[in-house]
Amino acid sequence: MISYAFRLYPNRVQALGLVHSLELCRQAYNFLLEKLRTGKASRNKVQHELVKLKKARSEFNEVHSKALQLESYRLFSNLRSLKALKKKGRKVGALRFKGKDWFKTFSYNQFGFKLEMVKSKKGILHLSKIGNIKIKVHRPVEGRIKQVTLKNRLGKWFAILITDANPKRVCGEKVLGLDLGINNYLVDSEGNKISHPHNIGKHAQRLALAQRDLARKRKGSSNRKKARLAVAKVHEKIERCRNDFLHKLSAKYVKGCRTIVVEDLNIIGMVHSARNARNIMDSSWARFLQMLAYKAGSAGCELAKISPRNTTKTCSRCGSLKEMPLWQRTYKCGDCGVVMDRDYNSAVNILNKFMGRGPALAREPSNTKFWQGDSMKQEAMASQRLPS
C-alpha cells in the first residue's frame, strides 16, 4: 500500500457538500457509539442500526453509503486501540462522543470515487453525492486507488489516496547506531550530527502573541473564533515544519542503511519526569521512530531496538564505566584516554551493543527487539488522527 496526500480546491457549493457529509458522518459515529453504550445494539448488529437511521432521518441518504459504513469500522478500530492501551497499563476511559472540533475526516472505499487527470499536476476527483472537485496531483499516483479519505484542516481540504501498489524496496548497505538528543537531534555512529530544528522555539513569539490575543477575546464572540483560528494556524505551521523535517531525515537514513539501531526509550516516562519535557515533546522522537519503522519495512531495511542501559556511561573503546552528568558534553575516559563527544560515544555504544562488540557490552544479555514496519495504509490512518 502507498498513500498520497493532495490538496483539494472545491468551489463554494462543493465545500458546503464536504462539510455536510463530514457532519453527517460525525452524527452517525456518535449514534452508533450511543447504541453500544446503552446496550441497544451488539457489536455484531451495530451496522444494522445505520439502515434504521437512514429510514428514520432522510438527510443521511445525502451522504454516500460507504462513508457511513466506514464510521462503524472507525468506531471498532478506536475500541481496539483502547483495549491495546489498557494491555500496556495505560489509564484510559471510555470512548467519547465526537464534537465538531474533533472530527476532521471521512472516507470512501471500493467505489464512489474516481481520479481523472486533466493536465500535468491538475486533475478532477469525482466524489459521489458531492461532485467533481479540482485536485492538485503534485506527484504521479502508482497503482489502483482503493480508498479516499477527505480531511478538513482549518478550512482547507485534502484528499488522502491509498493505492494497492507495492513500494519499491530500496535501502543501502550501512549498519548505523542512532543516538537521539536535544542539543543535537541525532548523532549517528559515523559521527554525523543533525542539528535540532527547535520548531516551537522558532515560532514561540508568534504563538505567544496569538494566544495572548485569544485570551482577551470574550467567549462566544466572533472575534474569539477568529483568534482561535489564528492560534490554530500557528500550531499547524509548527506541525508541518516538524513533519517535513522528520520525513526527510527518516527517508535519508532508510535509503542509506541496511540496518538501523536505536535505543528502546521510555519516552512517556521521560516526558513526565524530565525538566526539559517541552524540548522532548518538541523533538517528537516517537513520531520519528514511527516513520523509521514503516519506511524501513517498505524498503526492506532492518530496524532494531536495544536497551539504553549504560550507553552514555560506557567508553566505546575500552568498555569502562564512568558517571556522565547532563552538563558534561565531552566523554573523557580515565582508563584508555579517549576523548570524544558524549552523543557520538553513545551512538557507537548503541551499534556495539547490537553487534556484540566491546568487553563490557558483550557481557550484557541480548534483548534486541526488531520492529516490523507498519503498512502505508496504517500510516495514513494514523495521520488522520493527528490533531489539526
C-alpha positions in Angstrom: 0.0 0.0 0.0 1.1 3.5 -0.8 -0.6 6.7 0.4 -0.6 10.1 -1.2 -1.9 13.4 0.2 -3.1 16.0 -2.3 -4.8 19.4 -1.9 -8.4 19.9 -3.0 -9.8 23.1 -4.4 -13.6 22.9 -4.0 -15.9 25.7 -5.1 -18.4 27.1 -2.6 -21.2 24.5 -3.3 -18.7 21.6 -3.1 -17.2 22.9 0.1 -20.6 23.0 1.7 -21.2 19.5 0.4 -18.0 18.3 2.0 -18.8 19.9 5.3 -22.4 18.5 5.2 -21.1 15.0 4.6 -18.5 15.3 7.3 -21.2 16.4 9.8 -23.5 13.5 8.9 -20.6 11.1 9.4 -19.9 12.6 12.8 -23.5 12.2 13.8 -23.5 8.6 12.5 -20.4 7.8 14.6 -22.0 9.3 17.7 -25.3 7.5 17.0 -23.5 4.1 16.8 -21.4 4.8 19.9 -24.6 5.7 21.9 -26.2 2.4 20.8 -23.2 0.4 22.0 -23.1 2.4 25.3 -26.8 1.9 26.1 -26.7 -1.8 25.1 -29.4 -1.3 22.5 -27.2 -2.9 19.8 -24.5 -5.5 20.0 -21.2 -5.2 18.1 -22.3 -7.8 15.6 -25.5 -5.9 14.8 -24.4 -2.3 15.1 -24.2 -1.8 11.3 -27.9 -2.7 11.0 -28.6 0.4 13.1 -27.3 2.5 10.1 -30.2 1.1 8.0 -32.7 2.2 10.6 -31.0 5.6 10.9 -31.3 6.2 7.2 -35.0 5.3 7.2 -35.7 7.5 10.3 -33.8 10.5 9.0 -33.8 11.1 5.3 -30.8 13.5 5.4 -28.5 10.6 5.9 -29.3 9.5 2.3 -27.4 12.6 1.2 -24.1 11.1 2.1 -22.5 8.1 0.3 -23.4 4.7 1.9 -19.7 3.6 2.1 -18.8 6.7 4.1 -21.4 5.8 6.7 -20.3 2.2 6.8 -16.7 3.2 7.4 -17.8 5.1 10.6 -18.7 1.7 12.2 -15.2 0.5 11.2 -13.7 3.6 12.7 -15.6 3.0 15.9 -14.4 -0.6 16.3 -10.9 0.5 15.4 -11.0 3.0 18.3 -12.3 0.4 20.6 -9.4 -2.0 19.7 -6.9 0.9 20.3 -8.3 1.5 23.7 -8.0 -2.2 24.5 -4.4 -2.3 23.4 -3.6 0.8 25.6 -5.2 -1.0 28.6 -3.0 -4.0 28.0 0.1 -1.7 28.1 -1.0 -0.5 31.5 -2.2 3.0 30.4 -5.1 4.6 32.2 -7.8 5.1 29.6 -11.5 5.8 30.0 -14.5 5.0 27.7 -14.8 6.3 24.2 -16.1 9.9 24.0 -18.6 11.3 21.6 -17.0 13.4 18.8 -17.6 17.1 18.8 -17.3 19.2 15.6 -13.7 20.3 16.5 -12.6 16.6 17.0 -13.9 15.1 13.8 -11.9 16.1 10.7 -12.1 13.2 8.2 -14.5 10.8 6.4 -13.7 8.2 3.8 -14.8 6.4 0.7 -13.5 2.9 -0.2 -14.1 0.4 -3.1 -16.3 2.7 -5.1 -18.0 6.2 -5.1 -14.8 8.0 -6.3 -12.6 8.4 -9.4 -9.5 10.4 -10.1 -9.2 11.8 -13.6 -6.1 13.8 -14.8 -6.7 16.9 -16.9 -3.2 18.4 -17.2 0.2 17.9 -15.7 -0.4 18.0 -11.9 -4.0 19.0 -12.3 -6.9 16.6 -12.0 -10.5 16.1 -11.1 -11.7 14.0 -8.2 -15.2 12.6 -8.7 -16.9 12.1 -5.4 -20.4 10.5 -5.3 -23.1 12.9 -3.9 -20.6 15.7 -3.7 -19.4 16.5 -7.2 -16.2 16.9 -9.3 -13.6 18.7 -7.3 -10.3 20.1 -8.6 -7.2 18.4 -7.1 -3.5 19.2 -7.4 -1.6 15.9 -8.0 1.9 17.0 -7.4 3.4 13.5 -7.9 2.3 10.5 -10.0 0.0 8.0 -8.4 1.1 4.4 -8.7 -1.4 1.5 -8.6 -5.1 1.4 -8.3 -6.8 3.7 -5.7 -8.5 1.6 -3.0 -9.6 4.3 -0.6 -10.0 8.1 -0.5 -10.1 10.0 2.8 -11.2 13.6 2.8 -9.6 15.7 5.6 -10.6 19.3 6.7 -7.7 21.2 8.1 -8.5 24.8 9.1 -10.9 25.2 6.2 -8.5 23.6 3.6 -9.5 20.2 2.2 -7.1 17.4 1.4 -7.5 14.0 -0.2 -5.5 11.1 1.1 -5.4 8.4 -1.6 -4.4 4.8 -0.7 -3.4 2.6 -3.6 -2.6 -1.1 -3.9 0.9 -0.6 -5.3 3.9 -2.1 -3.5 6.5 0.4 -2.6 10.0 0.0 -4.2 12.4 -1.8 -1.8 15.5 0.5 -1.8 17.9 0.5 1.0 21.7 1.0 1.5 24.4 -1.2 2.9 25.4 0.6 6.1 24.8 -0.5 9.7 24.4 2.5 11.9 23.5 3.3 15.5 21.5 6.4 16.2 21.5 8.4 19.4 18.6 10.8 19.8 19.1 14.0 21.8 18.0 17.6 22.4 21.2 19.7 21.7 21.7 17.7 18.5 18.5 16.0 17.3 20.5 12.9 16.2 24.1 11.7 16.2 25.0 8.5 14.3 27.8 6.0 14.8 29.8 7.6 12.0 29.9 10.9 13.8 27.4 12.8 11.7 25.4 15.3 13.6 21.9 16.5 12.8 21.0 19.9 14.4 17.8 20.2 16.3 15.2 22.2 14.4 13.6 23.6 17.6 10.3 24.2 15.8 8.4 25.5 18.9 11.2 27.9 19.8 11.3 29.4 16.3 7.5 30.2 16.4 7.3 30.9 20.2 6.9 34.7 19.9 4.2 34.4 17.2 2.4 31.7 19.2 2.6 33.8 22.4 1.1 36.8 20.7 -1.7 34.8 19.2 -2.6 33.1 22.5 -2.5 36.5 24.3 -4.9 37.9 21.8 -7.2 34.9 22.2 -7.2 35.3 26.0 -8.5 38.9 25.7 -11.5 38.0 23.5 -14.9 37.5 25.0 -16.1 33.9 25.0 -18.7 33.2 22.3 -17.9 36.2 20.2 -17.0 36.1 16.5 -13.6 37.8 17.3 -12.8 34.9 19.6 -13.4 32.5 16.8 -11.0 34.4 14.6 -8.4 34.5 17.3 -8.8 30.7 17.8 -8.2 30.2 14.1 -5.0 32.4 14.3 -3.7 30.2 17.1 -4.5 27.0 15.2 -2.7 28.3 12.2 0.5 28.8 14.2 0.2 25.2 15.6 -0.4 23.9 12.1 2.8 25.7 10.9 4.8 24.1 13.7 3.4 20.7 12.9 4.1 21.0 9.1 7.7 22.1 9.8 8.2 19.3 12.2 6.7 16.6 9.9 8.8 17.9 6.9 12.0 17.6 9.0 11.2 14.1 10.3 10.1 12.8 6.9 13.3 13.9 5.2 15.5 12.7 8.0 13.9 9.3 8.3 14.0 8.8 4.5 17.7 9.8 4.4 18.7 7.1 6.9 16.5 4.4 5.4 17.9 4.9 1.9 21.5 4.7 3.2 21.3 1.8 5.6 20.7 -1.9 5.7 20.3 -1.9 9.5 19.4 0.9 11.8 19.8 0.5 15.6 18.1 2.8 18.1 17.5 2.8 21.9 14.3 1.4 23.3 13.4 4.6 25.1 10.5 5.1 27.6 9.5 8.4 26.1 6.3 8.8 28.1 8.2 8.3 31.3 10.8 10.9 30.2 8.2 13.5 29.4 6.6 13.1 32.9 9.8 13.2 34.8 12.3 15.4 32.9 12.7 19.1 33.4 13.1 19.6 29.7 9.8 17.9 28.9 8.9 20.6 26.4 12.0 20.0 24.4 11.4 16.3 24.4 7.9 16.8 23.2 9.1 19.2 20.5 11.6 16.6 19.4 8.8 14.1 18.6 11.1 11.1 18.9 8.1 8.7 18.9 6.9 10.1 15.6 10.4 9.9 14.1 10.8 6.3 15.2 7.3 5.5 13.8 8.4 7.0 10.4 11.6 5.0 10.5 9.6 1.8 11.2 7.2 2.0 8.3 9.8 3.3 5.8 12.2 0.6 6.9 9.5 -2.0 6.5 8.7 -0.8 3.0 12.4 -0.5 1.9 13.5 -3.9 3.3 15.7 -2.2 5.9 16.1 -3.7 9.4 15.2 -1.5 12.4 16.4 -2.8 15.8 15.9 -1.5 19.4 18.4 -2.2 22.1 18.3 -1.4 25.9 19.6 2.1 26.6 21.3 0.9 29.8 24.8 2.5 30.2 25.1 3.6 26.6 26.1 7.1 27.8 28.3 5.9 30.7 30.3 3.3 28.8 33.5 4.0 27.0 33.1 2.9 23.4 36.7 1.9 23.1 37.6 0.0 26.3 34.2 -0.6 27.9 34.9 1.1 31.3 32.1 2.9 33.1 32.0 6.5 34.4 29.3 8.9 35.6 28.2 11.4 33.0 26.1 14.3 34.3 24.0 16.0 31.7 26.1 19.2 31.6 29.2 17.3 30.6 29.2 17.2 26.8 32.6 15.5 26.2 33.4 11.9 27.2 36.9 11.6 28.7 37.9 8.0 29.6 40.2 7.7 32.6 41.4 4.2 31.6 42.2 4.4 27.8 42.3 8.2 27.5 39.8 8.5 24.7 38.2 11.9 24.3 35.0 12.3 22.2 31.6 13.9 22.0 29.2 12.2 24.5 26.5 11.7 21.9 28.9 10.2 19.4 30.2 7.9 22.1 26.6 6.8 22.8 25.8 6.2 19.1 28.9 3.9 18.8 27.9 2.1 22.0 24.4 1.5 20.6 25.9 0.0 17.5 28.4 -2.1 19.6 25.7 -3.4 21.8 23.7 -4.6 18.7 26.9 -6.1 17.1 28.0 -7.7 20.4 31.3 -5.8 20.4 33.1 -4.3 23.4 34.4 -6.0 26.6 31.7 -4.5 28.8 28.8 -4.5 26.4 29.3 -8.1 25.3 28.7 -9.3 28.9 25.1 -7.9 28.9 22.3 -10.3 27.9 21.0 -9.6 24.4 17.5 -8.2 24.4 17.4 -6.7 21.0 13.9 -6.1 19.5 13.1 -5.8 15.8 10.4 -3.6 14.6 8.1 -4.6 11.8 7.4 -1.6 9.6 3.7 -0.5 9.7 1.9 -0.6 6.3 1.4 2.6 4.4 -2.4 2.2 5.0 -1.8 2.1 8.8 0.3 5.2 8.5 -2.3 7.0 6.5 -5.0 6.2 9.1 -2.6 7.3 11.9 -2.2 10.6 10.1 -5.9 11.2 10.1 -6.0 11.0 13.9 -3.4 13.7 14.3 -4.8 17.0 15.6 -5.1 19.7 13.0 
